[in-house]
Amino acid sequence: MRRYPVPMAEIVNLNRVKKARAKAEAEAQAAANRAKHGRAGAEKRAERLEEARRKAALDGARLDPPKPG
């Protein structure tokens, strides 16, 4: 019977494997959430500017000054 040199298996820390898998899943979920709910900074900025323009146009067309309080 011949014995061949059998390569040893790689030793793996199971905690590290579990944590790496959980981190990869969390990153994938975060990417999906960003795609679903997130907007780019330029989009947010453009929306704020447009809202400011609309508000200024509306306030500029006001007939009587706003009442304080």
PDB file with one MODEL, atoms N, CA, C and O in Angstrom:
MODEL        1
ATOM      1  N   MET A   1       0.839  -1.164   0.000  1.00  0.00           N
ATOM      2  CA  MET A   1       0.000   0.000   0.000  1.00  0.00           C
ATOM      3  C   MET A   1       0.892   1.237   0.000  1.00  0.00           C
ATOM      4  O   MET A   1       1.778   1.387   0.841  1.00  0.00           O
ATOM      5  N   ARG A   2       0.634   2.124  -0.971  1.00  0.00           N
ATOM      6  CA  ARG A   2       1.446   3.320  -1.080  1.00  0.00           C
ATOM      7  C   ARG A   2       0.774   4.472  -0.351  1.00  0.00           C
ATOM      8  O   ARG A   2      -0.448   4.616  -0.376  1.00  0.00           O
ATOM      9  N   ARG A   3       1.577   5.269   0.283  1.00  0.00           N
ATOM     10  CA  ARG A   3       1.082   6.469   0.951  1.00  0.00           C
ATOM     11  C   ARG A   3       1.602   7.677   0.180  1.00  0.00           C
ATOM     12  O   ARG A   3       2.809   7.890   0.067  1.00  0.00           O
ATOM     13  N   TYR A   4       0.676   8.453  -0.342  1.00  0.00           N
ATOM     14  CA  TYR A   4       1.053   9.664  -1.044  1.00  0.00           C
ATOM     15  C   TYR A   4       1.076  10.816  -0.053  1.00  0.00           C
ATOM     16  O   TYR A   4       0.320  10.813   0.918  1.00  0.00           O
ATOM     17  N   PRO A   5       1.930  11.795  -0.287  1.00  0.00           N
ATOM     18  CA  PRO A   5       1.892  12.951   0.607  1.00  0.00           C
ATOM     19  C   PRO A   5       0.583  13.726   0.372  1.00  0.00           C
ATOM     20  O   PRO A   5       0.353  14.307  -0.689  1.00  0.00           O
ATOM     21  N   VAL A   6      -0.223  13.705   1.367  1.00  0.00           N
ATOM     22  CA  VAL A   6      -1.528  14.368   1.287  1.00  0.00           C
ATOM     23  C   VAL A   6      -1.359  15.809   1.741  1.00  0.00           C
ATOM     24  O   VAL A   6      -0.844  16.055   2.831  1.00  0.00           O
ATOM     25  N   PRO A   7      -1.790  16.776   0.913  1.00  0.00           N
ATOM     26  CA  PRO A   7      -1.670  18.174   1.344  1.00  0.00           C
ATOM     27  C   PRO A   7      -2.621  18.432   2.514  1.00  0.00           C
ATOM     28  O   PRO A   7      -3.735  17.911   2.572  1.00  0.00           O
ATOM     29  N   MET A   8      -2.147  19.235   3.416  1.00  0.00           N
ATOM     30  CA  MET A   8      -2.955  19.532   4.601  1.00  0.00           C
ATOM     31  C   MET A   8      -4.019  20.559   4.238  1.00  0.00           C
ATOM     32  O   MET A   8      -3.819  21.408   3.369  1.00  0.00           O
ATOM     33  N   ALA A   9      -5.105  20.464   4.895  1.00  0.00           N
ATOM     34  CA  ALA A   9      -6.199  21.408   4.666  1.00  0.00           C
ATOM     35  C   ALA A   9      -5.845  22.755   5.283  1.00  0.00           C
ATOM     36  O   ALA A   9      -5.077  22.834   6.242  1.00  0.00           O
ATOM     37  N   GLU A  10      -6.406  23.783   4.730  1.00  0.00           N
ATOM     38  CA  GLU A  10      -6.175  25.120   5.257  1.00  0.00           C
ATOM     39  C   GLU A  10      -6.975  25.281   6.544  1.00  0.00           C
ATOM     40  O   GLU A  10      -8.160  24.953   6.598  1.00  0.00           O
ATOM     41  N   ILE A  11      -6.324  25.783   7.562  1.00  0.00           N
ATOM     42  CA  ILE A  11      -6.990  25.994   8.839  1.00  0.00           C
ATOM     43  C   ILE A  11      -7.766  27.301   8.746  1.00  0.00           C
ATOM     44  O   ILE A  11      -7.238  28.329   8.322  1.00  0.00           O
ATOM     45  N   VAL A  12      -9.027  27.237   9.150  1.00  0.00           N
ATOM     46  CA  VAL A  12      -9.915  28.386   9.014  1.00  0.00           C
ATOM     47  C   VAL A  12     -10.529  28.708  10.361  1.00  0.00           C
ATOM     48  O   VAL A  12     -10.997  27.819  11.073  1.00  0.00           O
ATOM     49  N   ASN A  13     -10.522  29.998  10.708  1.00  0.00           N
ATOM     50  CA  ASN A  13     -11.185  30.449  11.913  1.00  0.00           C
ATOM     51  C   ASN A  13     -12.654  30.672  11.552  1.00  0.00           C
ATOM     52  O   ASN A  13     -12.976  31.571  10.776  1.00  0.00           O
ATOM     53  N   LEU A  14     -13.534  29.860  12.112  1.00  0.00           N
ATOM     54  CA  LEU A  14     -14.943  29.911  11.737  1.00  0.00           C
ATOM     55  C   LEU A  14     -15.593  31.237  12.098  1.00  0.00           C
ATOM     56  O   LEU A  14     -16.479  31.705  11.383  1.00  0.00           O
ATOM     57  N   ASN A  15     -15.163  31.854  13.207  1.00  0.00           N
ATOM     58  CA  ASN A  15     -15.713  33.159  13.569  1.00  0.00           C
ATOM     59  C   ASN A  15     -15.414  34.186  12.489  1.00  0.00           C
ATOM     60  O   ASN A  15     -16.279  34.986  12.131  1.00  0.00           O
ATOM     61  N   ARG A  16     -14.190  34.166  11.970  1.00  0.00           N
ATOM     62  CA  ARG A  16     -13.828  35.109  10.916  1.00  0.00           C
ATOM     63  C   ARG A  16     -14.649  34.868   9.657  1.00  0.00           C
ATOM     64  O   ARG A  16     -15.078  35.812   8.993  1.00  0.00           O
ATOM     65  N   VAL A  17     -14.864  33.601   9.338  1.00  0.00           N
ATOM     66  CA  VAL A  17     -15.648  33.269   8.153  1.00  0.00           C
ATOM     67  C   VAL A  17     -17.077  33.770   8.324  1.00  0.00           C
ATOM     68  O   VAL A  17     -17.641  34.356   7.400  1.00  0.00           O
ATOM     69  N   LYS A  18     -17.664  33.549   9.488  1.00  0.00           N
ATOM     70  CA  LYS A  18     -19.039  33.989   9.749  1.00  0.00           C
ATOM     71  C   LYS A  18     -19.135  35.515   9.679  1.00  0.00           C
ATOM     72  O   LYS A  18     -20.057  36.063   9.073  1.00  0.00           O
ATOM     73  N   LYS A  19     -18.170  36.192  10.307  1.00  0.00           N
ATOM     74  CA  LYS A  19     -18.179  37.651  10.305  1.00  0.00           C
ATOM     75  C   LYS A  19     -17.995  38.199   8.895  1.00  0.00           C
ATOM     76  O   LYS A  19     -18.653  39.170   8.521  1.00  0.00           O
ATOM     77  N   ALA A  20     -17.115  37.595   8.114  1.00  0.00           N
ATOM     78  CA  ALA A  20     -16.884  38.048   6.741  1.00  0.00           C
ATOM     79  C   ALA A  20     -18.146  37.856   5.906  1.00  0.00           C
ATOM     80  O   ALA A  20     -18.497  38.720   5.103  1.00  0.00           O
ATOM     81  N   ARG A  21     -18.825  36.729   6.093  1.00  0.00           N
ATOM     82  CA  ARG A  21     -20.055  36.475   5.349  1.00  0.00           C
ATOM     83  C   ARG A  21     -21.133  37.475   5.753  1.00  0.00           C
ATOM     84  O   ARG A  21     -21.837  38.005   4.894  1.00  0.00           O
ATOM     85  N   ALA A  22     -21.268  37.738   7.057  1.00  0.00           N
ATOM     86  CA  ALA A  22     -22.265  38.699   7.538  1.00  0.00           C
ATOM     87  C   ALA A  22     -21.961  40.101   7.015  1.00  0.00           C
ATOM     88  O   ALA A  22     -22.872  40.840   6.644  1.00  0.00           O
ATOM     89  N   LYS A  23     -20.683  40.462   6.986  1.00  0.00           N
ATOM     90  CA  LYS A  23     -20.300  41.782   6.492  1.00  0.00           C
ATOM     91  C   LYS A  23     -20.623  41.920   5.010  1.00  0.00           C
ATOM     92  O   LYS A  23     -21.112  42.964   4.579  1.00  0.00           O
ATOM     93  N   ALA A  24     -20.358  40.886   4.232  1.00  0.00           N
ATOM     94  CA  ALA A  24     -20.655  40.919   2.801  1.00  0.00           C
ATOM     95  C   ALA A  24     -22.158  41.030   2.568  1.00  0.00           C
ATOM     96  O   ALA A  24     -22.596  41.762   1.680  1.00  0.00           O
ATOM     97  N   GLU A  25     -22.949  40.310   3.359  1.00  0.00           N
ATOM     98  CA  GLU A  25     -24.402  40.384   3.227  1.00  0.00           C
ATOM     99  C   GLU A  25     -24.912  41.773   3.615  1.00  0.00           C
ATOM    100  O   GLU A  25     -25.806  42.314   2.963  1.00  0.00           O
ATOM    101  N   ALA A  26     -24.342  42.347   4.674  1.00  0.00           N
ATOM    102  CA  ALA A  26     -24.749  43.681   5.112  1.00  0.00           C
ATOM    103  C   ALA A  26     -24.399  44.725   4.049  1.00  0.00           C
ATOM    104  O   ALA A  26     -25.182  45.641   3.799  1.00  0.00           O
ATOM    105  N   GLU A  27     -23.235  44.591   3.428  1.00  0.00           N
ATOM    106  CA  GLU A  27     -22.843  45.525   2.375  1.00  0.00           C
ATOM    107  C   GLU A  27     -23.774  45.401   1.175  1.00  0.00           C
ATOM    108  O   GLU A  27     -24.133  46.406   0.560  1.00  0.00           O
ATOM    109  N   ALA A  28     -24.162  44.188   0.843  1.00  0.00           N
ATOM    110  CA  ALA A  28     -25.084  43.987  -0.278  1.00  0.00           C
ATOM    111  C   ALA A  28     -26.443  44.610   0.041  1.00  0.00           C
ATOM    112  O   ALA A  28     -27.061  45.244  -0.814  1.00  0.00           O
ATOM    113  N   GLN A  29     -26.903  44.421   1.285  1.00  0.00           N
ATOM    114  CA  GLN A  29     -28.186  45.004   1.697  1.00  0.00           C
ATOM    115  C   GLN A  29     -28.107  46.526   1.684  1.00  0.00           C
ATOM    116  O   GLN A  29     -29.057  47.188   1.267  1.00  0.00           O
ATOM    117  N   ALA A  30     -26.994  47.084   2.132  1.00  0.00           N
ATOM    118  CA  ALA A  30     -26.820  48.534   2.147  1.00  0.00           C
ATOM    119  C   ALA A  30     -26.828  49.083   0.724  1.00  0.00           C
ATOM    120  O   ALA A  30     -27.416  50.134   0.468  1.00  0.00           O
ATOM    121  N   ALA A  31     -26.188  48.389  -0.191  1.00  0.00           N
ATOM    122  CA  ALA A  31     -26.176  48.830  -1.587  1.00  0.00           C
ATOM    123  C   ALA A  31     -27.582  48.800  -2.166  1.00  0.00           C
ATOM    124  O   ALA A  31     -27.975  49.703  -2.905  1.00  0.00           O
ATOM    125  N   ALA A  32     -28.333  47.768  -1.832  1.00  0.00           N
ATOM    126  CA  ALA A  32     -29.712  47.677  -2.319  1.00  0.00           C
ATOM    127  C   ALA A  32     -30.557  48.806  -1.739  1.00  0.00           C
ATOM    128  O   ALA A  32     -31.378  49.391  -2.445  1.00  0.00           O
ATOM    129  N   ASN A  33     -30.360  49.115  -0.459  1.00  0.00           N
ATOM    130  CA  ASN A  33     -31.113  50.204   0.171  1.00  0.00           C
ATOM    131  C   ASN A  33     -30.748  51.552  -0.435  1.00  0.00           C
ATOM    132  O   ASN A  33     -31.618  52.399  -0.639  1.00  0.00           O
ATOM    133  N   ARG A  34     -29.464  51.754  -0.723  1.00  0.00           N
ATOM    134  CA  ARG A  34     -29.048  53.015  -1.343  1.00  0.00           C
ATOM    135  C   ARG A  34     -29.693  53.163  -2.713  1.00  0.00           C
ATOM    136  O   ARG A  34     -30.142  54.248  -3.082  1.00  0.00           O
ATOM    137  N   ALA A  35     -29.736  52.083  -3.455  1.00  0.00           N
ATOM    138  CA  ALA A  35     -30.347  52.145  -4.784  1.00  0.00           C
ATOM    139  C   ALA A  35     -31.847  52.385  -4.678  1.00  0.00           C
ATOM    140  O   ALA A  35     -32.431  53.081  -5.509  1.00  0.00           O
ATOM    141  N   LYS A  36     -32.461  51.813  -3.663  1.00  0.00           N
ATOM    142  CA  LYS A  36     -33.912  51.910  -3.518  1.00  0.00           C
ATOM    143  C   LYS A  36     -34.340  53.260  -2.952  1.00  0.00           C
ATOM    144  O   LYS A  36     -35.292  53.863  -3.446  1.00  0.00           O
ATOM    145  N   HIS A  37     -33.646  53.739  -1.920  1.00  0.00           N
ATOM    146  CA  HIS A  37     -34.086  54.919  -1.189  1.00  0.00           C
ATOM    147  C   HIS A  37     -33.202  56.140  -1.376  1.00  0.00           C
ATOM    148  O   HIS A  37     -33.658  57.268  -1.188  1.00  0.00           O
ATOM    149  N   GLY A  38     -31.984  55.938  -1.733  1.00  0.00           N
ATOM    150  CA  GLY A  38     -31.022  57.038  -1.726  1.00  0.00           C
ATOM    151  C   GLY A  38     -31.095  57.893  -2.967  1.00  0.00           C
ATOM    152  O   GLY A  38     -31.579  57.471  -4.017  1.00  0.00           O
ATOM    153  N   ARG A  39     -30.604  59.102  -2.818  1.00  0.00           N
ATOM    154  CA  ARG A  39     -30.473  60.017  -3.939  1.00  0.00           C
ATOM    155  C   ARG A  39     -29.085  60.618  -3.881  1.00  0.00           C
ATOM    156  O   ARG A  39     -28.478  60.712  -2.814  1.00  0.00           O
ATOM    157  N   ALA A  40     -28.604  61.012  -5.005  1.00  0.00           N
ATOM    158  CA  ALA A  40     -27.280  61.631  -5.062  1.00  0.00           C
ATOM    159  C   ALA A  40     -27.336  63.016  -4.438  1.00  0.00           C
ATOM    160  O   ALA A  40     -28.396  63.640  -4.379  1.00  0.00           O
ATOM    161  N   GLY A  41     -26.210  63.480  -3.982  1.00  0.00           N
ATOM    162  CA  GLY A  41     -26.136  64.805  -3.369  1.00  0.00           C
ATOM    163  C   GLY A  41     -26.575  65.900  -4.323  1.00  0.00           C
ATOM    164  O   GLY A  41     -27.212  66.869  -3.910  1.00  0.00           O
ATOM    165  N   ALA A  42     -26.236  65.750  -5.605  1.00  0.00           N
ATOM    166  CA  ALA A  42     -26.629  66.753  -6.595  1.00  0.00           C
ATOM    167  C   ALA A  42     -28.144  66.803  -6.737  1.00  0.00           C
ATOM    168  O   ALA A  42     -28.715  67.881  -6.895  1.00  0.00           O
ATOM    169  N   GLU A  43     -28.794  65.653  -6.682  1.00  0.00           N
ATOM    170  CA  GLU A  43     -30.260  65.632  -6.775  1.00  0.00           C
ATOM    171  C   GLU A  43     -30.892  66.340  -5.586  1.00  0.00           C
ATOM    172  O   GLU A  43     -31.839  67.110  -5.747  1.00  0.00           O
ATOM    173  N   LYS A  44     -30.367  66.077  -4.392  1.00  0.00           N
ATOM    174  CA  LYS A  44     -30.900  66.730  -3.187  1.00  0.00           C
ATOM    175  C   LYS A  44     -30.696  68.240  -3.268  1.00  0.00           C
ATOM    176  O   LYS A  44     -31.601  69.014  -2.957  1.00  0.00           O
ATOM    177  N   ARG A  45     -29.497  68.652  -3.691  1.00  0.00           N
ATOM    178  CA  ARG A  45     -29.180  70.065  -3.798  1.00  0.00           C
ATOM    179  C   ARG A  45     -30.096  70.744  -4.817  1.00  0.00           C
ATOM    180  O   ARG A  45     -30.605  71.836  -4.565  1.00  0.00           O
ATOM    181  N   ALA A  46     -30.303  70.099  -5.964  1.00  0.00           N
ATOM    182  CA  ALA A  46     -31.168  70.668  -7.004  1.00  0.00           C
ATOM    183  C   ALA A  46     -32.596  70.810  -6.490  1.00  0.00           C
ATOM    184  O   ALA A  46     -33.264  71.804  -6.773  1.00  0.00           O
ATOM    185  N   GLU A  47     -33.062  69.826  -5.740  1.00  0.00           N
ATOM    186  CA  GLU A  47     -34.419  69.898  -5.192  1.00  0.00           C
ATOM    187  C   GLU A  47     -34.545  71.041  -4.185  1.00  0.00           C
ATOM    188  O   GLU A  47     -35.550  71.752  -4.175  1.00  0.00           O
ATOM    189  N   ARG A  48     -33.526  71.219  -3.337  1.00  0.00           N
ATOM    190  CA  ARG A  48     -33.559  72.324  -2.370  1.00  0.00           C
ATOM    191  C   ARG A  48     -33.573  73.677  -3.082  1.00  0.00           C
ATOM    192  O   ARG A  48     -34.313  74.580  -2.691  1.00  0.00           O
ATOM    193  N   LEU A  49     -32.752  73.817  -4.130  1.00  0.00           N
ATOM    194  CA  LEU A  49     -32.720  75.069  -4.885  1.00  0.00           C
ATOM    195  C   LEU A  49     -34.061  75.335  -5.562  1.00  0.00           C
ATOM    196  O   LEU A  49     -34.550  76.465  -5.557  1.00  0.00           O
ATOM    197  N   GLU A  50     -34.649  74.303  -6.142  1.00  0.00           N
ATOM    198  CA  GLU A  50     -35.946  74.462  -6.798  1.00  0.00           C
ATOM    199  C   GLU A  50     -37.021  74.858  -5.793  1.00  0.00           C
ATOM    200  O   GLU A  50     -37.867  75.704  -6.084  1.00  0.00           O
ATOM    201  N   GLU A  51     -36.988  74.248  -4.611  1.00  0.00           N
ATOM    202  CA  GLU A  51     -37.949  74.601  -3.563  1.00  0.00           C
ATOM    203  C   GLU A  51     -37.755  76.050  -3.128  1.00  0.00           C
ATOM    204  O   GLU A  51     -38.734  76.762  -2.904  1.00  0.00           O
ATOM    205  N   ALA A  52     -36.509  76.496  -3.005  1.00  0.00           N
ATOM    206  CA  ALA A  52     -36.232  77.885  -2.628  1.00  0.00           C
ATOM    207  C   ALA A  52     -36.744  78.845  -3.703  1.00  0.00           C
ATOM    208  O   ALA A  52     -37.300  79.896  -3.384  1.00  0.00           O
ATOM    209  N   ARG A  53     -36.556  78.482  -4.989  1.00  0.00           N
ATOM    210  CA  ARG A  53     -37.061  79.320  -6.084  1.00  0.00           C
ATOM    211  C   ARG A  53     -38.581  79.419  -6.050  1.00  0.00           C
ATOM    212  O   ARG A  53     -39.148  80.501  -6.203  1.00  0.00           O
ATOM    213  N   ARG A  54     -39.237  78.269  -5.846  1.00  0.00           N
ATOM    214  CA  ARG A  54     -40.706  78.281  -5.784  1.00  0.00           C
ATOM    215  C   ARG A  54     -41.201  79.131  -4.624  1.00  0.00           C
ATOM    216  O   ARG A  54     -42.151  79.901  -4.766  1.00  0.00           O
ATOM    217  N   LYS A  55     -40.547  78.984  -3.469  1.00  0.00           N
ATOM    218  CA  LYS A  55     -40.955  79.748  -2.292  1.00  0.00           C
ATOM    219  C   LYS A  55     -40.736  81.242  -2.510  1.00  0.00           C
ATOM    220  O   LYS A  55     -41.581  82.053  -2.132  1.00  0.00           O
ATOM    221  N   ALA A  56     -39.612  81.609  -3.116  1.00  0.00           N
ATOM    222  CA  ALA A  56     -39.328  83.015  -3.383  1.00  0.00           C
ATOM    223  C   ALA A  56     -40.332  83.587  -4.376  1.00  0.00           C
ATOM    224  O   ALA A  56     -40.779  84.723  -4.221  1.00  0.00           O
ATOM    225  N   ALA A  57     -40.688  82.812  -5.389  1.00  0.00           N
ATOM    226  CA  ALA A  57     -41.668  83.287  -6.373  1.00  0.00           C
ATOM    227  C   ALA A  57     -43.035  83.456  -5.716  1.00  0.00           C
ATOM    228  O   ALA A  57     -43.752  84.417  -5.994  1.00  0.00           O
ATOM    229  N   LEU A  58     -43.386  82.519  -4.849  1.00  0.00           N
ATOM    230  CA  LEU A  58     -44.673  82.610  -4.167  1.00  0.00           C
ATOM    231  C   LEU A  58     -44.696  83.793  -3.210  1.00  0.00           C
ATOM    232  O   LEU A  58     -45.678  84.533  -3.165  1.00  0.00           O
ATOM    233  N   ASP A  59     -43.621  83.980  -2.443  1.00  0.00           N
ATOM    234  CA  ASP A  59     -43.557  85.113  -1.513  1.00  0.00           C
ATOM    235  C   ASP A  59     -43.502  86.443  -2.263  1.00  0.00           C
ATOM    236  O   ASP A  59     -44.026  87.449  -1.785  1.00  0.00           O
ATOM    237  N   GLY A  60     -42.870  86.448  -3.431  1.00  0.00           N
ATOM    238  CA  GLY A  60     -42.784  87.671  -4.212  1.00  0.00           C
ATOM    239  C   GLY A  60     -44.135  88.071  -4.792  1.00  0.00           C
ATOM    240  O   GLY A  60     -44.359  89.250  -5.065  1.00  0.00           O
ATOM    241  N   ALA A  61     -45.023  87.131  -4.983  1.00  0.00           N
ATOM    242  CA  ALA A  61     -46.342  87.421  -5.545  1.00  0.00           C
ATOM    243  C   ALA A  61     -47.373  87.698  -4.452  1.00  0.00           C
ATOM    244  O   ALA A  61     -48.546  87.916  -4.754  1.00  0.00           O
ATOM    245  N   ARG A  62     -46.955  87.692  -3.202  1.00  0.00           N
ATOM    246  CA  ARG A  62     -47.874  87.905  -2.085  1.00  0.00           C
ATOM    247  C   ARG A  62     -48.389  89.345  -2.102  1.00  0.00           C
ATOM    248  O   ARG A  62     -47.616  90.277  -2.328  1.00  0.00           O
ATOM    249  N   LEU A  63     -49.679  89.529  -1.867  1.00  0.00           N
ATOM    250  CA  LEU A  63     -50.270  90.855  -1.909  1.00  0.00           C
ATOM    251  C   LEU A  63     -50.092  91.611  -0.602  1.00  0.00           C
ATOM    252  O   LEU A  63     -49.848  92.817  -0.612  1.00  0.00           O
ATOM    253  N   ASP A  64     -50.210  90.923   0.506  1.00  0.00           N
ATOM    254  CA  ASP A  64     -50.019  91.586   1.800  1.00  0.00           C
ATOM    255  C   ASP A  64     -48.878  90.893   2.554  1.00  0.00           C
ATOM    256  O   ASP A  64     -48.672  89.690   2.389  1.00  0.00           O
ATOM    257  N   PRO A  65     -48.146  91.632   3.370  1.00  0.00           N
ATOM    258  CA  PRO A  65     -47.023  91.035   4.088  1.00  0.00           C
ATOM    259  C   PRO A  65     -47.496  89.974   5.068  1.00  0.00           C
ATOM    260  O   PRO A  65     -48.619  90.055   5.567  1.00  0.00           O
ATOM    261  N   PRO A  66     -46.667  88.989   5.349  1.00  0.00           N
ATOM    262  CA  PRO A  66     -47.057  87.934   6.288  1.00  0.00           C
ATOM    263  C   PRO A  66     -47.229  88.491   7.709  1.00  0.00           C
ATOM    264  O   PRO A  66     -46.504  89.392   8.131  1.00  0.00           O
ATOM    265  N   LYS A  67     -48.189  87.940   8.420  1.00  0.00           N
ATOM    266  CA  LYS A  67     -48.421  88.373   9.791  1.00  0.00           C
ATOM    267  C   LYS A  67     -47.395  87.713  10.711  1.00  0.00           C
ATOM    268  O   LYS A  67     -47.149  86.513  10.593  1.00  0.00           O
ATOM    269  N   PRO A  68     -46.792  88.476  11.625  1.00  0.00           N
ATOM    270  CA  PRO A  68     -45.790  87.875  12.523  1.00  0.00           C
ATOM    271  C   PRO A  68     -46.450  86.898  13.489  1.00  0.00           C
ATOM    272  O   PRO A  68     -47.578  87.094  13.941  1.00  0.00           O
ATOM    273  N   GLY A  69     -45.692  85.825  13.790  1.00  0.00           N
ATOM    274  CA  GLY A  69     -46.139  84.881  14.808  1.00  0.00           C
ATOM    275  C   GLY A  69     -47.040  83.906  14.300  1.00  0.00           C
ATOM    276  O   GLY A  69     -47.500  83.043  15.047  1.00  0.00           O
TER     277      GLY A  69
ENDMDL
END
